[in-house]
Amino acid sequence: MPPIIYKPDPPPESIKEVLARLFTARGWGRRSARLHLERAWSEAVGVEYATKSRVLGLKRGILEVEVASGVLVQELAHYHKRRILQTLSEKLPGEKIKDLRLRVGSFESS
């Protein structure tokens, strides 16, 4: 009969590790970050433009936003872009937003 080798139980996981795994598995971190980004966008552009646009995502420092019309794309890009980027950098100090990519799309405002 082979000798029985005692193998101690692994130490308990920290609550931080358990919660991190849970957030990752459920996608809560991404949703929370997305909501934070959408709120910052709404505050940066104001109610008038927020209802006519929606954040698509942040990729490599470029915030992608869909807007209701080509006229609105031009207005935001030419007249408000610098101010929007400045406000976003203040509202989202942990994010490095270098540029906006605005494109026309059709959507229902929520």
Phi, psi and omega per residue, in radians:
M1 nan 2.240 -3.129
P2 -1.219 2.632 3.139
P3 -1.174 2.542 3.102
I4 -1.463 2.192 -3.132
I5 -1.789 2.173 3.128
Y6 -1.317 2.207 3.120
K7 -2.113 1.907 -3.097
P8 -1.172 2.654 3.069
D9 -1.124 2.582 3.081
P10 -1.149 2.683 3.131
P11 -1.146 2.679 3.133
P12 -1.110 2.575 3.107
E13 -1.357 2.632 3.077
S14 -1.297 2.659 3.127
I15 -1.057 -0.556 3.113
K16 -1.062 -0.780 3.141
E17 -1.170 -0.702 3.131
V18 -1.111 -0.812 -3.139
L19 -1.146 -0.689 3.118
A20 -1.056 -0.761 3.124
R21 -1.139 -0.706 3.130
L22 -1.125 -0.795 3.133
F23 -1.072 -0.721 3.135
T24 -1.148 -0.807 -3.107
A25 -1.104 -0.670 -3.104
R26 -1.530 -0.217 -3.121
G27 1.351 0.271 -3.095
W28 -1.166 -0.603 -3.141
G29 -1.104 -0.747 3.127
R30 -1.144 -0.746 3.137
R31 -1.120 -0.710 3.129
S32 -1.118 -0.773 3.113
A33 -1.109 -0.707 3.138
R34 -1.102 -0.793 3.127
L35 -1.077 -0.726 3.114
H36 -1.083 -0.729 3.113
L37 -1.134 -0.760 3.132
E38 -1.127 -0.702 3.100
R39 -1.116 -0.763 3.132
A40 -1.078 -0.730 3.106
W41 -1.057 -0.841 -3.138
S42 -1.015 -0.736 3.127
E43 -1.216 -0.604 -3.110
A44 -1.238 -0.660 -3.078
V45 -1.701 -0.333 -3.125
G46 1.529 2.879 -3.050
V47 -1.044 -0.707 -3.095
E48 -0.970 -0.786 -3.105
Y49 -1.565 -0.502 -3.115
A50 -1.082 -0.628 -3.131
T51 -1.312 -0.229 -3.127
K52 -1.936 0.296 -3.118
S53 -2.613 2.840 3.041
R54 -2.627 2.470 -3.133
V55 -1.302 2.264 3.090
L56 -1.657 -0.601 3.127
G57 2.820 3.043 3.115
L58 -2.129 2.045 -3.118
K59 -2.277 2.117 3.100
R60 0.899 0.691 3.089
G61 1.447 0.090 3.131
I62 -1.953 2.099 3.118
L63 -1.480 2.082 3.134
E64 -1.701 2.221 -3.075
V65 -2.335 2.382 3.067
E66 -1.738 2.339 -3.141
V67 -2.175 2.855 -2.982
A68 -1.295 -0.392 -3.079
S69 -2.677 2.819 3.090
G70 -1.144 -0.605 3.112
V71 -1.090 -0.731 3.129
L72 -1.172 -0.663 3.060
V73 -1.006 -0.844 -3.126
Q74 -1.105 -0.764 -3.131
E75 -1.088 -0.832 -3.141
L76 -1.146 -0.732 -3.085
A77 -1.215 -0.703 -3.028
H78 -1.605 -0.563 -3.038
Y79 -1.883 -0.406 -3.006
H80 -2.140 -0.140 -3.004
K81 -0.974 -0.847 -3.102
R82 -1.066 -0.782 3.129
R83 -1.145 -0.717 3.134
I84 -1.091 -0.812 3.134
L85 -1.083 -0.682 3.115
Q86 -1.128 -0.804 -3.141
T87 -1.122 -0.720 3.119
L88 -1.094 -0.693 3.139
S89 -1.168 -0.539 3.075
E90 -1.285 -0.701 -3.097
K91 -1.344 -0.491 -3.089
L92 -2.188 1.203 -3.059
P93 -1.088 -0.402 3.137
G94 -1.432 -0.228 -3.123
E95 -1.754 2.547 3.084
K96 -1.880 1.517 3.133
I97 -1.632 1.935 -3.083
K98 -1.677 -0.426 -3.050
D99 -2.743 2.892 3.053
L100 -1.990 2.458 2.984
R101 -2.093 1.905 -3.099
L102 -1.841 2.358 3.098
R103 -2.498 2.673 -3.114
V104 -1.381 2.395 3.079
G105 -2.692 2.843 3.106
S106 -1.877 2.272 -3.124
F107 -2.749 2.816 3.030
E108 -1.606 2.183 3.083
S109 -1.256 2.512 -3.097
S110 -1.675 nan nan
